[in-house]
Amino acid sequence: MSNLKNIAKKQLEKYEWYRYHHISNAIAQKTLKNLEKEKGKFPITLKKQSDAYAREILGSKEFSPWLYVYSHFSEEFKEGWIPDNFYGKVVIPKIQGDYGKISFLKPLNNRLFKEKACPDIAYFINGKWFDSNYNNVSVNNIKNLLFQHTNKVVCKLDQSFQGKGIHIFQREEFETSKIFILGNCVIQKYIQQHHFFKAFTPNSVATIRLTTVIDSNSKISLRAAYLRLGRTHNTHVSSEDHIRIAIDLDNGTLNSIGYLNNWHRIEQHPDTLEKFDHKLIPNFEECKKLVERLHKRVPMVQAIGWDLIVGTNNEPIIMEWNGYSNDIKFSEATQGPCFKDLAWDKLRI
């Protein structure tokens, strides 16, 4: 019986491995086609370099498609690039284990970081309500607590990411029965963003995505940064139609070129017509210090993607963090190789 279970387990793992790479590489192939519409056909020389690197260094041609994307985007091949599916299926399980998954449990954030880094008001956990200090709150009092200082709140479900699992409620439409159906979540105050971001997206809060890592000497450093903007019809930034602009890691300056969801180049927001043109992220240095300080509180998680924004009072605010499935492909293409010195390419299948 145990042998049959082991065989079944291995078959399931094999299927999940195949499915993961199939989905990831399908996205990479679609992205490559979109790039070819702007840049022309992908050069065969870059394809050969990518295939050789995937096979000889990373261990499989399954990792070629994202190398194609990075190469065609950059118009050259760079050693040290980490394909998105190699990161997800090889790197993350080995450097994070299950500890990175604690980022999926939104109500634990402020307790883990030992400071109120996130704008949490209350938590709904296993059918019970708690305030931001984890004190029980009766269902009859929760609405007054949530809307004591605001008329709009954001509900983020456990394991929400890429704009999915996020719900925005006005006071008049909020009902506790809706939260009971949605499940475990954190309720946060709706952030009033700095006017710098409001000029780009007045109807949704923008997101600064910062990626920090811990190296073999236990040093924490920022490795990638970009700004995510929503469209005018969005209530929050969604991966389905967001706009991304790389940020200079040293001084917080926006690149003059941004990218639509299909990776096509733009120089201004398509709805508000606000240009990117080397504009400076407000209080960027404090944003860097904040995420590096918070990363020290969870040193067992070696790579973290942080979503934050700067408020109207110029204070950096953590919106959420991802310690297990954070995206690196845009950063690798625009700023990479971001992780070359970490020897992630030596982690074999």
Buried (B, 14 or more C-beta within 10 A) or exposed (E): EEEEEEEEEEEEEEEEBEEBBEEBBEBBBBBBEBBEEEBEEBBEEBBEBBBBBBBEBBBBEBBBBBBBBBBBBBEEBBEBBBBBBBBBBBBBEEBBEEBBBBBBBBBBBBBBBEEEBBBBBBBBBEEEBBBBEEEEBEBEEBBEBBBEEBEBBBBBBBBBBBBEBBBEBEEEEBEEEEBEEBBBBBBBBBBBBBEBBBBBBBBBBBBBBBBBBBBEEEEBBBBBBBBBBBBEEBBBBBEEBBBBBBBBBEEBBBBBEBBBBEBEEBEBBEBBEBBBEEBEBBBBEEBBEBBBEBBEEBEEBBBBBBBBBBBEEEEBBBBBBBBBBBBBBBBBBBBBBBBBEBEBBEBEE
